[in-house]
Every structure is written in structure tokens, then in C-alpha cells.
Amino acid sequence: MLRCEPADIPIEMNHKLCEDMDQEPTNKEQYQRLVGRLIYLAHTRPNIAYAVKKHVEVDRHFIKEKIEKKIIRLPFVKSEDQLADVLTKAVCSRVFHDSLTKLGIGDVYAPT
């Protein structure tokens, strides 16, 4: 961890696993083990998979019914206003900091 520097944003946009074509690729074993364990659980514990699937189906049906009855409506949200993007994918520094401001999230380490 020598010479580590803080990052301005948590995920870099357009980050490549290899900088150069002759660079040694990233070790994929940890990811492959995780995927293998998830597949194992899905096959050996179908009750878990069923419970998750059933929960998602119930939520989807509930929301769909409310939309059809016009109890709730889903307005169009422009890409730059999608606050969830900051939690799910890499965004540029400006969008990242704008989203944090809109969400009311401040820097806990900033001098007061």
C-alpha cells in the first residue's frame, strides 16, 4: 500500500484492466470462485433462489398494478439527473459530486 493516493471518485470511467497489450492480465480466480459458489448455491439451495425470485415478482406486480390504475406515475428522468447512477456505475467527477450534493451527502472529513 505504499504510494497510495486517494481517488476523487470511487470508480474510474472507462477503466481498463490492462494498460498495455503486453501487460500481464488481472488474476480472475477470485471472481471465478465467487461465481462458482453462487452457481453451487443456486443448484443446492433452490429455496433461496425461489424466495428471491418470488419477492421480485410480487414487488413488480404490485408496482405494475399501481401504474395501471394511475395511482402512481413514473416521470421521465434525464440521464444527468439519474441519482442512482452514482451508486451503480462509473460517472465523471462532475456528475459524481453533483449527485452527492443532490443526495445531501457531504464529506465527513472536510474541515468544518
HELIX and SHEET records of a PDB file:
HELIX    1   1 GLU A   29  THR A   44  1                                  16    
HELIX    2   2 PRO A   46  GLU A   68  1                                  23    
HELIX    3   3 SER A   79  ASP A   81  5                                   3    
HELIX    4   4 ASP A   85  THR A   88  1                                   4    
HELIX    5   5 SER A   93  LEU A  103  1                                  11    
END                                                                             
